[in-house]
Amino acid sequence: MAHICILGNGIAGVTAARHIRKLSEHRITLISGEASYFFSRTALMYVYMGHMAWKDLEPYPRTFWQDNRIEILYDMVAAVDFEEKKMILASGRSVHYDQLILATGSVPVRPEWPGQNLRGVGKLYHKQDLEALESWTPQVRQAVIAGGGLIGIELAEMLHSRGKEVSLLIREPAYWAGVLPMPEANLVSRHILRQGIDLRQGHQVREIKSHDGERVSSIVTQDGSEIDCQYLGITIGVRPNIDLFQNSPLEMDRGILVDSFLRTNLPDVYAIGDCAQLKNPRPGRRSVEAVWYTGRMMGKTVAKTICGHSEEYDPGIWFNSAKFFDLEYQVYGQVSPVDPPSIASLYWQHPNEEKSIRICYDKASQEVTGFNLMGIRFRQEICDRWISQKANLKEVLSSVRLAFFDPEFYRDHAPQLIRAAREQTGLDVQLTRPWTLNAVLQFMKK
């Protein structure tokens, strides 16, 4: 029976532990210095907003770990001796392993701004970040969030829910313009402004100032503007958490380099989740993907390999979803801020409501390659099938009602999308499939 140590108890590490236990009798030890028990990191904002209690963030009862013979070790790892197969903990204890899974996650990117160590300058990633924000909140009237992205918008919504004046600074001309096509980025920007957020586009922090030398009192932007604040949230991105392994024999680039079986260059050492960088990612996927569901998939995959059922990691067709205040967002397949030369987009936006649909397709073959949705839900299974089977644009449009997954009694936007398709592509498209659950099930059986 091997001793398998997992460094990190986020979604990747915990999923690996659960599936190793399902498949084997190996001894399993989970090590983390952030929290004793696994919690849902993506729900941190709901604790601050009062929608959930901290205990609600733990998906499993605390008896789960003992019941499943998964040892929990709450400690920081100070060093890893890969040759001797042991970890030296901050407490001074050494832990030996037979196989090691590195699931150390991400850490926020820290800029080189003067004053970033002042009290009231924070981030939102770890449990301790939420605790610090909670302790500072009573003294906060005005807050600045530096950086867009998903964490930035969450932090803006959190502070806004407590009645704080929030300025959101982004360097792009519109929110998330480095990810979204400009029409969608503008749509989200308008939505943010409607929530009462002071969205400042094309702004970056130059300096963080303090009246007393201890706590943040304002920030100065690159153009010399000064904005008063008692809290500054830095959300300019995350990077793989690999500092512990610098000057070690572990092969690294942006993250810990792994093959398709999630193996590192060292024997019996694997890496999964945000800290892993695939040497040869699947077409349409990035080498580093700091996404909850990919961590879960990696954890399940590496468990099979460790337990003698080797399986290559295959994340399938890219998808993601998010919520910008009240505006839902979904993406399936490949959607770029600017279409590549070989790709065209069909785009429809509601004239009065915050809703849009983008369908990307190959110009030559007219095979559909991606979907981008704002304020409208599509079924993942349908979009995944259309993309993986290289469905023709006309075929997709004629049966597009199969994909709509909005609540009952919502308006049917398919006719408007078809009118836009006829105008933009010249295709003579007719809606042929009804919107019924039975029709969806019949389509999925094919």
N, C-alpha and C positions, 0 to 999 in steps of 0.2 A: 504493500500500500504506500503510495507516494505522498509526500507532503507538498501540497500546492499552495503557494502564497500569492495573494493578489494585493498589489499595492494600489489602493484607491477603492473607495466604496460608493462610487457613483453608479449610474445606470449600467455602464459597460462592465465594471468589476462585479457588481451584484448579480447581473444576468449570467456572467461566467460562473460564479459560485453556485447559483441555483441549478444551472444545467449540468455542471460537473457532479453535483450531488444526485441529480436524477439518473445520471449515467454510470455512477461509480461509487465506491466506498472510500475513495481517497480522503485523506485528511486535508481540510481546507481552512486557511486562515486569511481573513480580510483585515487589512491594515489601513487606518486613516487617522489623520490628526485634525480633520475638520469637524467631524461629528461622530459620535459613537455608533449611530444607526443611520442607515440609508434613508434619505429623504428626497422628495421631488423638487429638484432645483428650479424647474420651470414654474413652480407655484409660489416661490418666495414672495412675489408681489401681492398675492392674495392674502397673505398673513398681515402684511403692512396695511392693506386696505380694509382689513376687518372681515373679509369674506370667509376666512379659514383660521383655525387655531393651529399652533405649531404642531401639535400632536397629529393633526389631520394630514400633515405632509409626509408622514411615515406610512408607506403603502402596506407594510407588514407589521403585525403585532410583535412586540419585542421578544416574545417567547418563540417566534418563528426560527430564529437563528440557532438557539439551543436545540429546539425540536428537530432541526435538520442537520445538526452537528456541524455547523459553520461557526468557527471561532472568530470572535470579534476582538480586535486589538486596537485600542484608542491610543495612538502614539504617533509621533513624527519619525520618519526614517531619515537619519543623518547621513548615511552612506550605504552603498551596496558594493559588496565584494563579489564580483561575478565569478572570479576564479575559485574562491572558497565556497561559493553558493550560500552566502549569508548576508543578512541585512543588519546594520548597526542602528539601533533606535536612539532617539534623543534621550530616553531614560537610561541609556547605558546598556540595555539588554541586547543580546544578539539573537537573531532568528534565522535558523538554517532552513533551506528549501531544497526540494528536488526539482521542481519546476516553478518558474516565476512568471506571473502575468503583470505587466506594467499597465496600469489604467489610471494614470495620474492626472488626466483631464487637461483643462486649459487654465491659463492665468490671464488677467486683463493686461493689455498693452499699457505701459506707463510712458508718458511723454517726458521730454526734458524741459518742463516748464518751471521756472523759478517759483517757489512757494508751494509745491505740490505736497509737501509733508505737513502743512498746516492742519490744525484741527478743523473738521468740517469739509475736508476734501476726501471724497470716498469713491466707491465703485459699487457694483451690485453683481456679485458672482458667488461668494461664499456665505455661509451662515453668519460668520462674524461681520460681514459687510452689512447685513440686515440689522444685526444687533447694534452696530455703530450708528447707522442711520436712525434707528428708533431713539437712541439716546440723544442725538443731536436735534431731532425734529422740533421739540418745544421752543428752541431758540431760533428757528428758521422762519423768516417771513418771505424771503426771496431766494429762489434756487436757480442755479444755472446747470444745465446738462450739456456737456461738451462732447458731441459726437452723436450721430444718428443711429442707424441700425436697430435691431430688435430690443437690445437691452436699454438703449437710450430712450426709446419711446415708452417702454415699460416704466422706467424710472420717472419719466415726466408724468405719466398717468398716476403713478403712486403718490407723488408729491401734490399733484393737482387735486387728488381725492381728499387730501388733508387741508385744502384751502390755501395752499402756498402759491405765490406768484412764480411761474416757471418760464424761464427762457431756454429754448432748445437751440443750440448753435451747431450748424452743420456746414462743412466746407463746400458741399456740392450746391448746384443751383436749385435743386429740389430734393426732397427727402428721399434717401436711398437711391439716388440717381446712378450710382455705380452698380446697382443690381437691377433696378426696374427700368423699363423703357420710359422715356420722358413723359408721355401722356399719363401713365399710371403714377409716376413719381409726383407729378403736379396734382393729380387727384388726391393722393394721400396728403400732400402738403396743405391743400385747401381744407381737408378734413381736420388736420391737426390745428390749424388756425381757428376753425369753428369751435373747437373745444375750449378756446380761451388760452391756448399756449402761445407764447411769444416766439414764434419760429423765425430764426434769423439765418437766412440762407447765404452761403458764401462767407461765413465767419469762422475764424479760428482763434483759439486762446493764445496769447503771447506771454502773459504773466499773471500770477495769482498774488493778490495783495492782502495785507492785514493791517488793521489799525493798532493792534496791541502786540504783534509779533507772534501770536499764538493761534488765533482763529482767523479763517478766511473772512474778508469783509467785501471783496470785490474781485473782478477779473478784468483784465485789459485785453482787447482783441488785437489782431494784427493791424487793423486800420486805426488803432489808437482809441477806440471807444471803450468806455469804462461802464461796467454793469455791476451794481451793488448785489451782493448775495451773502448769505450766511451758510450756504451749502453749495459745493461744486461737485457734481457727479461726472466722473471721467469714464466715458463709454466709447472709446475710439477703436475698440476691437479686442480680440483675444488671440493668444498664441499657444501652441502646445507647451505644456508644463514639463520641461525637460532639463531644467537647470541642474537638478540633482545629479544628472548623468554626464555633465561636462567633464572632460579629461578622463573618461572611462573608455573601455574598448567597444562600447556600444556604438553602432553605426547610426549617425544622425544627420539630418539636413534641417529642414524647418521643424520636423518632428522625428520620432524614432522610426527608422526605415524598416518596413516589414514586407514580406512577400505575400502572395495571394492566400497563404495559409496563416497569415498574421505572425509569422516567425521572424525574429530578428536575426542578426548575423551571429549571435551567441547561442550555443546549444542550450535547450531547455528554457529559453527566455522568449516571451511573446509580448506584443504590445497591441492594445486595443483602445478604441474610443478616440477622444480629441487629441491625445498625445501621439497617436500612430500616423505615419505617413506611408501610404502605399507606393511601392516602387513603380508598379505598373497598374494604375487604376483602370477600371473598365471604361470603355468609351462613354462619353457623356458624364463621367463622374470626376470629381477632384481628388487629388492625392491626400488632402487633409479635409475632412468634413466634420466640423464641430456641431453635430446635430444629434438630438436625443435618440432618434430611432436608429441611426447608424451605429451608435454605441451599443444599443441593445442587440442589434443584429451581429455585431462583432463579438459580443460576449457569448452569444449562443453558438456562433461558428467556432470560436477557439475552444470552447468546451468539448465539442465533438472531436476536434483534432487531438486534444490532450487525452481524451478517453478512448482513443484508438479507432475513431470513426472519421478519419480525415476528410475535411470538406473545405473547398475554396470559398473565400468570402465573395459573395455576389449580392450587392445592394439593389440590383435591378434598376428600373427607371427612376431617375431623380424625381423627388417630390418634396414639398415643404408647405407649411401653412403657418399663418401668424394672424395676429389681430392688432390693429392700430386703433386704440380706443374702441370705437364701435364698428370699425371697418374691417371685415374679414378679407384675408388674402390667401390664395392657393396658387401653386405652380406645379405643373407636371411636365417632365421632359426638359428640353433645352429652350430657354427664353433668355435672350441677351439684351442688354441695354440698347444696343444697336444691332440690327440684323446683319449677320455676315453676308457677303456677296451672293452666296448660293441660296439664301433663305429669304422668304417674304412673309409678311404678317397680314392677317385679316384682323382688323380692330374695330370693335363696336363699343361705344360708350353711351350710356343712357343720357338723354338731354337734360333731365331734371334731377336725377338721383345719382348717388355715389355708387355706380355699378359699371363694370366694364368686362369685356371678354376679348382676349387676344388668342388667335390660333396661328401658330407658326408652321410653315410648310416649305418643303423643298421646291424651288422654282421649276426645276426640270421635270421631276417626277410627280410633283404635287402630293408627295407623301407627308403626312402630318408629323411634326417633330416636337411640338410643345404647346401647352395651354397656360395662360396667365389670367387669373380671375380676381376681380375686386368686387366685393359685395354680393357675389353670386357663388354658389357651391356647385361643383361638379363631382360626380362619383369617381373615386380614385381607380376602382377596378375597370371602369369603362375607358378612362383616359389611358391607363396603363396598357390595356389591350390594343387600343387604336395605335398607340405609338410603337409598341413592340411588334405588332403585325404590319406596320407601315401602311396603315389605312390611307386611302386617297381622300383628299380634301372634300371632294363632292360627296363621297360616301359618308364621311363624318358629318357634314352639314345636313344631309338629308335625314340622318338618324340622331341629330344632336339632342333631341328631347330625352333620349335615353340617359344622357349624362347629367341633366339637371337634378340637383338634390336639395332644392330649397324647401322650406316647410310648406305644408299644405295651405292652399288658398293664396299662395304667392302668384304674382302675375307671370304669365308665360312670355318670356323674352325671345323665344325661338324665332317667331316671325320677324322681329326687328333685326335679329342677327342675320337672317336669310336675306333681307332687303339690303343690308350693308354688304353682304357677300356678293350679291348680284352687281351692285354698284362698283365695288372695288376690284372684283376678279372677272366679271363678265360671265360667270358660270350660271347656267340655267338650273337652279337648284329648287327642288320641291321637297317639302317635309313629308316623309313617308311613314315614319314610325310614331305610334302614339306614346304618350307619357303615362305608362302604367308599370307597376311593379312586375307584373307578369311578363311584359315585353322585355324588361331588363333581364329577368331570370332566363328567358328563352334565348336572349342574345348571348349571355354568359355561358350557356351550355354548349354553344357552337365550338 
